[in-house]
């Protein structure tokens, strides 16, 4: 396996450990999401440049959304919020009113 594959797997495992500490349902939801993302990347081997471009465009979209919302992103104060944002979306999609953590 290449170094980038190992890096991706180790980083994914660390992120899932963070979510497991918050709640088991959140861990399972984010685990499924990460599995779907990794599967799409494996099925569509577009290369690093395409995936990097998608990443950059997604971040630009996020900053535009924050500008429209009138709020600056929380992760500027605490990097932990980079992982809390997706958890918040997952909780919303699971129909939860508030976190179970």
LINGIFEN-V335376 format. One record per residue. N is the residue number from 1. RES is the residue in one small letter. NEAR is the number of other C-alpha atoms within 8 Angstrom. Layout:
n/res/near
N/RES/NEAR
N/RES/NEAR
This chain:
n/res/near
1/x/4
2/x/5
3/x/6
4/x/6
5/x/8
6/x/9
7/x/8
8/x/8
9/x/8
10/x/8
11/x/8
12/x/9
13/x/8
14/x/8
15/x/9
16/x/11
17/x/9
18/x/8
19/x/13
20/x/10
21/x/7
22/x/10
23/x/10
24/x/9
25/x/6
26/x/13
27/x/13
28/x/8
29/x/9
30/x/12
31/x/9
32/x/8
33/x/8
34/x/9
35/x/8
36/x/8
37/x/8
38/x/8
39/x/8
40/x/8
41/x/9
42/x/7
43/x/6
44/x/6
45/x/6
46/x/8
47/x/6
48/x/6
49/x/7
50/x/8
51/x/9
52/x/8
53/x/8
54/x/8
55/x/8
56/x/8
57/x/8
58/x/8
59/x/8
60/x/8
61/x/8
62/x/8
63/x/9
64/x/8
65/x/8
66/x/11
67/x/9
68/x/6
69/x/6
70/x/6
71/x/6
72/x/7
73/x/7
74/x/7
75/x/9
76/x/7
77/x/5
78/x/7
79/x/8
80/x/7
81/x/9
82/x/8
83/x/9
84/x/8
85/x/8
86/x/8
87/x/11
88/x/8
89/x/8
90/x/11
91/x/13
92/x/9
93/x/7
94/x/6
95/x/6
96/x/8
97/x/6
98/x/5
99/x/6
100/x/5
101/x/4
